[in-house]
Amino acid sequence: MNNAQHVQELVARTPADRNRYVDLLRVFSILVVVVGHWLMAVITIEGDGSVTGDNLLALVPWLQYLTWGLQVMPIFFIVGGFSNLASWESARGKGVAYGTWLRGRMARLLRPTVAFAIVWTALTVVFAHLVRLDPETLEVGLTLVAVPVWFLAVYLLVIPALPLMVALHRRFGALVPVGLIAIAAGIDVLVRDHGMTGIGYVNYVFVWLAVHQLGFFWRERRISGFRTGALLGSVGLGALVVLSQAGLYSRSLLGIPGEEFGNTQPPTIMLMAVALFQLGIILAAERHMRSRLEDGRIWGWVIAANSMAMTVYLWHLPAMAFGVLGAQVSGLGLRGEALTAGWWLSRPFWILILAAMTAPFVRLFAGIERTTPAPPVGSGAAAAVAGSVLAAVGLGLLAFEGFYRPDGFLGLAVVPLALLGTGAGLLGRLRISRAA
């Protein structure tokens, strides 16, 4: 069965009560991140062939306000909360053990991610020992391509905690995200006012768990409709304005090089504010969007896009790196002064070129994402949780430091790769059965 036929089969089998809007938002959040990364990169090739790079948000500060709409990882986590709760309720209703459920939940994330890591491990050896690129180029390039896996590292920690977070949600309701954000705010103070930088990284857990928790309320219809959306959106927007204008937090919701106290590394409570703002918009538009998604053709497009979204996400920065390398070698493109009228007019072409550069990677690797996993080996909860944590730590280290280590075995980041491989093995995610 080819992919088009498979998509049509899935369209026909879609339950009438499925919230298709959630699937659309998952694809939307991934694609906005991809295009945002491409647009933010201001890359210029100088006359001597050297490459210089800058961040558009740093060069044009007023564009930082647009990040209140373009920082869409909160949408991914809200949608994750909705979907993970639905999946957990379904698993409990069928008597599926926690360990089995967790392994299954990790499948879609880890299959393309492990494949990505294997390919770049091999390429690191090739670039370091056969092509013999200089260490500085290797370090910069092989760190850039690993950046996208940061959110997977966080998400792999959030999913195992779901039963606990659901139990807290059922007992304490809104006090759970409020409490998590209160703790995160206290940590922000320690980082900003007392220089305790290291402790800020625990907010990867507190902030993103709080945002993920919002999806529970949506799933249970405790929040819904235009009026509720307008209220939540207003609260979120008000918090963004007050916190940024008071000078407590940066107005940018995306990282800016050299910024002393940003909002993403580590995350701050500004991400909860933007989550409320964006959730308000989502709820206000839900009725209209769900109606539109009843169209089988549109829904088919969403299914097809979802089947390759993670592959696009993982490979969009490598595609940009190869695009820059091609321009450098060929002498075509990325010349001239940035931020001129001509430069701005070239941005749509830049996006189209990078999309074309990404397409071969998607064609080559999307089949891995669509592959049906073999049944999980065993259902032990402890092994599944250990696998999730080890894979998360491995991906986190890769995101921060990349694949290349000049002092490592064959120039590789041995420890992160070993952690990822061990974690994936414990989760049984290296086993596959057939292509869907």
Secondary structure, 3 states (H helix, E strand, C coil): CCHHHHHHHHHHHCCCCCCHHHHHHHHHHHHHHHHHHHHHEEEEECCCCCEEEEEHHHHCHHHHHHHHHHCCHHHHHHHHHHHHHHHHHHHHHCCCCHHHHHHHHHHHHHHHHHHHHHHHHHHHHHHHHHCCCCHHHHHHHHHHCCHHHHHHHHHHHHHHHHHHHHHHHHHHCCHHHHHHHHHHHHHHHHHHHHCCHHHHHHHHHHHHHHHHHHHHHHHCCCCCHHHHHHHHHHHHHHHHHHHHHCCCCCCCCCCCCCCCCCCECCECCHHHHHHHHHHHHHHHHHHHHHHHCCCHHHHHHHHHHHCCHHHHHHHHHHHHHHHHHHHHHHCCCCCCCCCCHHHHHCHHHHHHHHHHHHHHHHHHHHHHHHEEECCCCCCCHHHHHHHHHHHHHHHHHHHHHCCECCCCHHHECHHHHHHHHHHHHHHCCCCEEEEC
